[in-house]
């Protein structure tokens, strides 16, 4: 399904955002000095879009939740001193009014807010009659309909300069990412709304600076329009999300190392190309999950060896197959096909555990 939205290219007075553009700045505006120093560090490289968290939605109470309206004059000064445009997150109507009052240039709606249609609608109502770019992060859970719904609500309020921010999705599983990217979801969003700019947020996907380049490169390879990356003048002393921030100098070095590939102009991309791209991303996700599953199988094998338990547990195996068949039927999948897959997975798990036990036995000889 495709959507016909009334969208315009994102632009600001004297600035048209062309691929690839960068939005950067600290996770939180902590002090006026820290905010200005970070902005100066970014401005010297010619970066034009400065972001800073003013209100910070935190998972648990007691964490730093931002300086609030106190920090907005700091962003006004950033604009006056460096010429950079300013961007902040808004989660309610009060935030919208305060941000507009201090001349913020771009607003973004955070992942937790996007997941709440009532909150998005209130923000959309507050924006009626205002000509300002609005960026909308994906909801915390991997639900593309919620994401599209938030975009529609803002667009129906008369906002035409809209972009999407892909910041990954919360997951119960322990993976190398802070938020699993689930690349197939922004790819599907692009297929449904081709004219919508999509910005990748590697900071929140990674949760650690070591993965920023890898994720940024993948986003560029998938033809995303821009990046929003957290930068702090002294990341180690940041009041929030210290592990995922980089200095302006480190950021510039990373950006300069990213390879930009352009789509072939003479060969128009078709819907089939986009669907195949989704297949590639999903297959990669399947491989990552299989790798993690086999790690667990290896841990189980080690436990069995240490506790002198046989590898094959028929009762457990029957239970797995019964549950997976029921789950397959529930999800509309061919149960015989799913059982074939899990039989192969179980066979490989047995093989891994058997090899591990034999190696451990050799060590004891």
N, C-alpha and C positions, 0 to 999 in steps of 0.2 A: 504494500500500500504506500502511495506517495501522497504528499500533502502540498496544497497550494497555499503558501503563506505570502504575505505582503512584506517582502524583505528588500533591504537596500544594502549595498556594500558598507562595511563599517569604516567611518571616516571621522576625523576631527578637524577643526579649523586649521588649515595649513598642513594637514597630515592625512594621507590615505594609507590605510594599513594593507600592505602588499606582502604576499608570502615570500619568505617566512619572517614573521615579526616576533619580537620578544617583549614580554611583560615581566619585569623583575623588581625585586625589593624585598624587604624583610617580612618574615612570617607575621611579626607584630611590630608596630611602631611602639618602641619602649620609652625612649626619651627623645627630646628634640634633637640633641646632638647626634645620637645614633641614627636617627632617621635622615638627617641632613648629610651626614658623612657617607652613609650608604648611597644616597642619591647622587652625591658628587662623584663617588667612585664609579657609578654606572654611567653618568652623563659624560664622563671623559672619553668613553668609548662610543659615544654617539647614540646610546639607547634612549628612546623617547617615551617609554611607558613605564611609570613607576607604580608599583603596588605596595600596599602596607595594610596589615590587619589592624583595624581600629577596635572592632568588637569581635572577640574570639569565642565562638561556641566550643566549649570544652566538654569532653566526655563525662568528667566527674568534677564535683565542686572542689574548690581549693586550688585549682590550677589557675595560672594567669589568664584572665579573660579579656585582656586588652585595656587600654587606657580610656577608651570611650571618646566622647566628643572632645575631650582635652587634646587629643592628637590631631584633630582636623586642621587647626591653624598651622601645625608643622607641615602638613602636606601642601597647604596653600603657599607656605614659604618655599618648599621644594620647587613648586611650579614657578614662583617668582625668581628664584636664584638660578635654577638650571634650565628652565624652559621645558621640563618634562611634563607630560600629562599624567594625571593621578587617577588611581583606580582603588576602590575599596569594596569589601563585601558588605552587603546589607541583608539583614534577616527579618526586619519588620518595618512598618511604616515610619516609626521614629527614626530609624537609621537612614531611611530614604530622605526624609525632610532635612535632617542634619547634614547629610552628605551634599545635598543640593545647595543648602544654605552657604556652605563653604567652597562651592565651585568645583566639586569633584567631577572629573571628566567622564569616567567610565564606572559603572556599577557592576558587581557580579553577585549572583545569588548562589549561596553555598550548597553543598551536597545535602546537609541535613534539612535545609529549608526546602530544597527541590522535592524532597520526599513528602512534603506536606502541602497538598493542593490548596488548603485554606490559607496558609501563610503566603504561598505564591500569588494567590488571587488578591490578597490584601496589598501586597507590594505592587502588583500590576495596576490595581485601582489607584494607588498613590502616584503612579507614573503617568496617568492619563494626561495628555496635553503637553508632556515633556519630550523634547527631542534629545535623547541621550543614549549612547550605546549601552546595551545590557548583555552581559555574558552569563550563561546559565550552566552551572556544573551539573554533572550527572548525579542522580540520587545515590545515596550510600549503598543501596541494594541494586543488583543488576536488573533493573526494570526499565526497558526502553520506553514503554508507554508512559510512565511517570515523567520521564525526561522530555518526551515529545509534548506531553500535556502541559508542562511548565512553559515550554517554548511557545505553545499556542496561546496560553493565557496572557503572556507578556505581549505577544504580537497583536492579540485582539484588543489590547489597551492602547494600541496606536504606536507602539515601539517597533520601528522597522529595522534599526541597526542592531541585530541580534547575533550573538555567537554562542557556540557551545564549548564548554570546557570539560575535557575528559580527564578525570582525576583518579580513575580506578574505583573499585568496589570493595566494600568491606567483606571479609570472609572469616569464617570460624577456623578454617584450616590454617596451619602454620606454614607459610610459604616464604620465599625470599623477598616478597614484596610486602610493603605495609598495606597496600590496597591492590588486589588483583586487577591487572589491566583489562582482562576480557576484551581484547581488541575487536572481537566480532561485533560488539555492541555499537561503538562509534562508527564502525564500517557500515553497519546496517542503518545508522542514523544518516550517514552521508548518502546512502542509496535512496532513502526516503525523502530527504530534503537536500538535494545536490547543491543548492546555492547557499547553504548555511555554512559559515566558517567554523572549523573545529580546531580548538586550541588544546594542546596536550599539556598536562600538569605532571611532569616527571617527579617533582618534589614529593607530592602526596602519594604517587604510585610507589615510589621507591622507599621512602622513609629513611634513606641514607644516601649521602652524597656520592658514594662509590658507584651507584647504579644510574646516576643522572644521565651520563652520556649515552649509555646503552639504550635507555628508554627514549631519550630525545632522538637518537638516530632512527630507531624503529618508527617513531611518530613521523619523522620526515620522509622515511621510505614509504610510509602509507599515505603520503601526500596531505598530511595535516597542514593547516595554514599558519600555525604559530606555536609558541611555547610560553608557558608562564612558570618561571622558576624562582624559587626563593633565594635571595641574596642578602647577606648581613655583613656589616663592616668587621664584625668579630664573632663568627658563628659559634665558636666554642663557649661563648658567654651569653648566647641568646636565651631569652626568657621562655621561649617556646620553640619546639621542634628544632633543636640545635643540630641534631645529627643529619638533617636533610638540607641544611643551608650551606652556601659557599660564599666566599668573598667576591666582590665585583671582579677582581683580577682573575680568580679561578674560573668564574663564570665565563669571562671573555675568552680565556684560553680554550675552554671546552666548546663554546659556540664556534670558534674559528676552526675547530677540528672536525666538526660535523660535515659529512658529505651531503650535498644537496643534489638530488636527482630529479630531473624534470620528466613529466609524462611525455611520451612521444606526441608531438603536435600533429603529425600527419596521419596518425592512427587513432581515431576517436575511441575513447573508452566506452565499452558497452555495459549494459546491466549484467551480462554474462561474466565480463571481466571482474566486476565488483563482487559477484556471487562466488566466483572462483577464489578471489582474495579472502573472502570470509571462510571458505573451506580450508585454505592454507592456515589461517589463524587458528581455527578450531582444531585442526589436526595437530598443530604445535601445542595447543593447550592439552590435548589428549596425551601427547607424549610426555609433557611435564607431569601430568597426573599419574601416568603409568610409572614414571621414574620415582615419584614420591611413594606410590603404592609398593613398589619393589623394595624400597628402603625399609618400609614397615615390615614386609615379609622377612627381610633379613634380620630385623630386630626380633621378630617372633622366633625365627630359627635359632638365634643365639639363646633366647630364653629357654626354648625346648632342650637345647643341648645342655645348658647349665642345670636344668631340672630333670634331665633324663626322661624326656617325654617324646613319644614317637612323632614323626613328621606328619603323617596322615592322620587326621581326625575326621573320620567319616561322618559322624553326627554333625559336626560344625560345617563340613562341606555341603551336606544335604540342606542344612539350614540356609546357607548362602544362596544356593541355587533356587530354593523355594522363594526366598525373599526377593531375589533379583528378578525372577520371573513375574512375581506379583507387581513389582515396581515398574517393570517394562510394560505390562498391560495397562497399568494406571497412567503411564505417560504416552500411551498410544504407539508403543514400539512393538515390533515383531518379537514375541517372547523367545521363539526358537533361535532367532538371530542373536539376541542378547545372551542366551544361555551358551551358545557357541563361543562367544567372546569371553565369557567368564570361565568357561572350561579351559580355554587357552591360557588365560591369566593365572588360573589355579595351577595348571601344569608348570608354568614358568616359576611360580612361587615355590612349588615343590622342588624344582630343579635348584633354585637359589639356596633353599634351606639345606638341601642334601649336600651341595658343594661346601657350604659353610661348616656343616657338621663334620664332614670328612677332613677339612683343613684343621679344624679345632682338635680333632682326634689325632691327627699327625703331630700336632704341636706337643701333645701329651706323651707321645711315645719316646 
